[in-house]
Amino acid sequence: MAAGLDSLEECLERHLPPAELAEAKRILYGEAVRQLDLPSAALSAATEREFDLQGYGFGAEPEQLRPPRIVRVGLIQNKIQLPTDAPVAEQVTALHKRIEEIVEVAAMCGVNVICFQEVWTMPFAFCTRERLPWTEFAESAESGPTARFCQELARKHNMVVVSPILERDTAHGETLWNTAVVISNRGAVLGKSRKNHIPRIGDFNESTYYMEGDMGHPVFQTQFGKIAVNICYGRHHPLNWLMYSLNGAEIIFNPSATIGKLSESMWPIEARNAAIANHCFTCAVNRVGTEVYPNPFTSGDGGEAHRDFGHFYGSSYVAAPDGSRTPGLSRTQDGLLVTEMDLNLCRQVGDKWNFKMTGRYKMYAEELAAVVQPDFVPNVIKE
């Protein structure tokens, strides 16, 4: 059943009467988001190209001094396109082709900023602990074939592209990093953001390949707002979201690769919590499908060796600073989620709840500075 349920929303709609369905969605997702009227050509293309296409919109109150700041964001989730033992170059080319045909539909829908899933140009093969062929997927963030491919997409569609890849840093000893490259709508490489937190749980053996990022919490000023990229496991760390927000991010993307058995019950909560706590929009993107690798591997838990990671459950969604969120994409199909947002909502919610004004950052900074010292003594009061 792990991969059998297409989506929670589809299940609820099939089994609940309309009034109960509306109330269930209000409890689960907050205030209802409006459904976008997407172009018929885009809907037809999505059907022909066999991917889930959904569109939703968040509004904001009209203001006297600021015009609306309307942005359309696209999230793409997808399966790998070829078996994991196919030649590396052919796998990359097939994924480029698949993404290109989905991005074309995003352009039809007026998307301004598009984000792909974590290390989208390859299988998520870090569970195997094998070096070859997986390290051959690594490439330069600034000048590799995927960077050039995304630059062409950005220029063609006037679209900011967030492209998470396995980076090979040739200037620093051929070091590998889990990196998101941000490309402006004019096709310039704005910069990159590296994964700050590396999992060491279950089959997520990523520290075999790369370590924690060294770039802090960069925020990128684009024509369509200030964006940041909190890669995958960083979503479990509230301070990671916080630092992107304190650096001014209005939209924080969370490109991920995570499986049902491990994290699916946490998935709908974490990015939504981050949107609420940080007065910003958050965009959770997960890959989809089950990937089978050539050689069996073990999980270090006494279980039998196996050749698949588990089911990547998709379910990509966007959350707003007021706590509302879109429904998720399919758990089993490739998909494109188009979300329209008014960035004025970030300040409006901040003015209402004042989480940053009441954040007491100086107090926490002082206490955390003490916690990391070797002679730290917990402040526990005893009788």
N, C-alpha and C positions, 0 to 999 in steps of 0.2 A: 504493500500500500504506500510505501515511501514516495514513489513517483506516480502513484495512481490518481490522486486527487489533483485536478487541474488547478483549482484555486479555491481558497476559503470563500471568496465572494460568490463564486458560481454555486457552491454547495448551499450557502445561506439562501440565495435567490431561488434555488430549486425547492427548498423545504419550508421556508417561512412565508406566511401570508404577508401582503404588502405592509400593513400597519406594524406588525411585529418586525419585519425586515428593516423598516425605517428606524425603529427604535434601537434594534441591535446594531445597526451601522452607526447611529449617533453615539452609542456607548463605546463601540470599538474604535471609531475614527473621528469623533468630534463632530463639529458642524459640517453639514453636507457640502461637498465641493460640487461645483457645476460641471456638467459634462460638456466638453468642447465639441463644436460642430466642425469636424475635420472634413477636408475636401473628399469628395467621392472618388476622385482619382487616386488619392492616397489610400483609402480603404480598399479599393480594388487591387492596387499594387500589393498591399500587405497580404491580401488573400492569395493572390497569384504567387507571391514569394514565400508564402507559408510562415508568417509570423503574426503574433498577437499585437494589435495596434489599439491603444487606448489613449484618450485625451481628457484632461481635467483642468479646472482653473480655480485659483484662489484669488479673492478680491481683497480690497482694502477700502477704508473710509475715504471719501473725497476730502482733500485739504485745500485751504485757501492760498497758501504760498508755494506749495510744491505740486507740480503736475504728476499724474500717475507715472510710475517707472515700470512699465510692463515688459517682462522678459519671458520668452518661451524656452524651456529646458527640455532636452531629450535624453532619455536613458535607454541604452541598448543592452539587452541580455541575450546570450546566444550559446549554442552548443559548439563544440569543435566540429569541423567539417569533414575531416578525414580520420581514419584509424590512427592511433598514436604511434604505430610503427611505420607509417608512410614517411617518405623522405622529408626532412625538415623544411626545405625550400618550398615543397609542394603544399605542406600544411600551412605555412605562412601565407602563401599566395591564395589558397582557398579561403582563409579567414579574411584577408584583405577584400576579396571579391564579395564575400557575404556581408561584411560591414558596409562596403560601398553601396550595395543595393538597398540596405536599410537606411543609410544616411540620405540617400536620394529621396526616400519617402519622408524622412524628417524635414528635409528642405521643403517639400510640398506642403508640410504642416506649419511652416514658418518658424522652425526651431532656430534659436540664436546661439545656444550653447549645448553641445552634445558631449556625453560622457560614456565611455566604454567600460566594460568590466575589468577586474584586476587581471594583469598580464594576459591581455586578450589575444595576443598573437600566438599562443601556445596552449597545450594541455597543462593542467595544474598538476604537474608530475613530481612535485617536491616531496610527495609521500614516499617515493621510491628510494630516495637517498642515492640514486645513481647520478653520475656526472654526465656522461654521454648517453643519448644525444641531447639531453635537455639543456645543457649550458650553451649549445649551439644556437638556441633561440635568442640568446642575449645580443643586444645591439646598442649602438650609440644613441643616446637620448636626443642629441642635437642633429646628427647627420646620417643616422641609419636609414634603412629602406622604409621602416614604418614611419619615422619622422617625415620623410619626404612624401610618403603617401598621404599622411594627415595634413601636411601643408597644402597639398593639391586640393584635398577636400575642403579645407578651410577657405581657400581663395575662391574655389568654384561656387560655394554655397554661402559665402559671407557669414561663416559660422565659427565660433570658438570651439576648439576640439580639445578634450581632455583624454589623453591616450596613455593608459597604464601599461607599462612593458617591463620585461626583464632587461635591465640596463647593464652594459659592459662599459666600465669607465677606464678607457685605455690610458688616460693621463695619470692614473693612480694605480698602477700595478695590475691592470686588467680586472679590477675589483668588480664584483657583481652587486647590483642593488635592485630592490623592488621599487620602481620609480613611476610616477605619473608625469608625463610631459604635457605642458599647456601651450597650445598654439593659438595665436590671435586670429581673428576673423580676416586679417590681411595676410595670413600665412607665415607670420614671424614666430619663431620659437620664443615665447615669453620667458620660459624657465621651466623648472622641474621641482617636484616635491617627492621626498623619499619616505618610505614606510617607517614610522617611528617605533612601532611595537611589533615584535616578531613572535609568533606563537610557538610554543613547545608543548603541544597537547595532542594526543591521539596520533593521527597520521600526518599532522601538520609539522613536518620536519624541516621547516624553511631555513633555520639557522645553519643547516648543512650547506646552504648555497649562498646566503647573504645575511648580513647582520643589521642591527637597528640603524635607521637613517641618521645622517649627520647635518641636516639642513634646517632643523628646527621646524617652524610653523609658518612657511611663507604664504602670503596672500597675493593674488594676482589681480591687478586693476585691468579690467577689460572694458570694452565699449558697452557691455551689457551687465555691469556690476562687478563687485569685488568677490572673487571666488577662491576657494581653497579645496585641497584634496586630502582627506583623512583616509588612508588606505586600510581596508579590511580590518585587521585585528585592533587597529587603533580605535574602533568604535566602542570597544569594551572599556576604554580609559577616558573617563569624564574630563580629566585635565587636558587631554589631547584636543578634544572638541573646544574646550574653553580657550586654549591659547590661539587657535585659529580665529575664534570669535573676537578675542581681545585685540588681535591684529587687524580686525575690521572686516572679516568675511561676512558677506550677506547670504551667500550660498555655499554650503560645504558638501562636496561630493564624497561618497563612501563606496568606491569601487571594491568589490569583494569577491571571494570564492569560498563559499561555506556550504556545509552539507546538513541534511535534515536531522540525522541522529544526534549531531553535536549541538546545533544552535538554533533550530527553527523556532522554538518557543521564545527565544530572546530577540529574534530578528525584527518583529513588528514593533518592539518596544524601544530599542536603544537609539536609533536615529531620531525617532519621534521625541524621546526624552531630551535628546541633545538640542533639537529645534526649540523646544520649550525653554530649556535652561539658558540658552544662549541667544535668544531673540533673533533667530536666523532661519533660513530654509535649509533643510538637509535632504540629500538625495541618495538613497541606498540602492546600489546596483549589485546584483548577484548573478553569476553565471548559471547555466541550466544544463541538465543532462547528466548521464553517468559515463565516466571516462574509464576505459579498460586499458591497462598497460601491459607491455609484452611479457614482463617478468613478475612473478609473485613477490610480495614483500610482506613483512610482519609489522605489527603495531607496537611491539614491546609490552603487550598486556597479557601474554600467555595464549592468545588466540591463534587460530590457524592462519597461515599465509594466505593472501588474497591478491587479486589483480585489479581491483577497482577501489576507488576512494570512498564511494558512496554517492548518493544522488544530490547534485547541486540543484537547489529547489527554486531558483529564480525569485519570483515574488518581489521584484523591484518596485519601489514606491518613493513618493516625495512627501515630506512632512513640513508643515508651516509653523511659524513661531507661536501661533495661537493654539497649537495642539491638534489642529485638524490635519488630516492626511488623505492622500489618494488611496483608492483600492490598489492592490498589488497586481502586477502582471502575472501571467500564468506560471505555475510551478513546473511545467513540463515542456513548454514551447519557447522558441525564440520570441523576442518581443521588443517593441518600441513604446515607451511611455512618454507622451508629450504633456508637459505641464506648464500652464501659463500662470505667472505670479506677478503681483505688484510688490516691488521691493520696499515700497513705503510701509508695508505691514510690519517690517522689522522694527522701525522706530516706534510705530504706533503701539505695538505690543510691549516694547521696552518702557514706554511712558506709562503704560497701564500697570505693569507688574514690577518694574524697577529692580529686576534681579541684579543688574550690574551696579546700580547705585547702592544697593544693600549688600553687595558681595563680600565686603570685609577682606579684600585681597591683601592688604598690608598685614593684617593679623595672620592670615594663612601663610603668607610668604615667610614671615618670621618663624612660625611654628614649623613649617616644612624645612627651613634652613637648619633648624635644630635637629629635626628628625634624621637628616642625612649625615650627621656627624657621628664618628665612631663611639663617642662617649654619651650618646643620647640615652636618656632615662625616660620611659613613658610616664606621663603625668597621671598616675593612678593613686587615688586617695583611699587609704584604708583606715579601718577603725583603730 
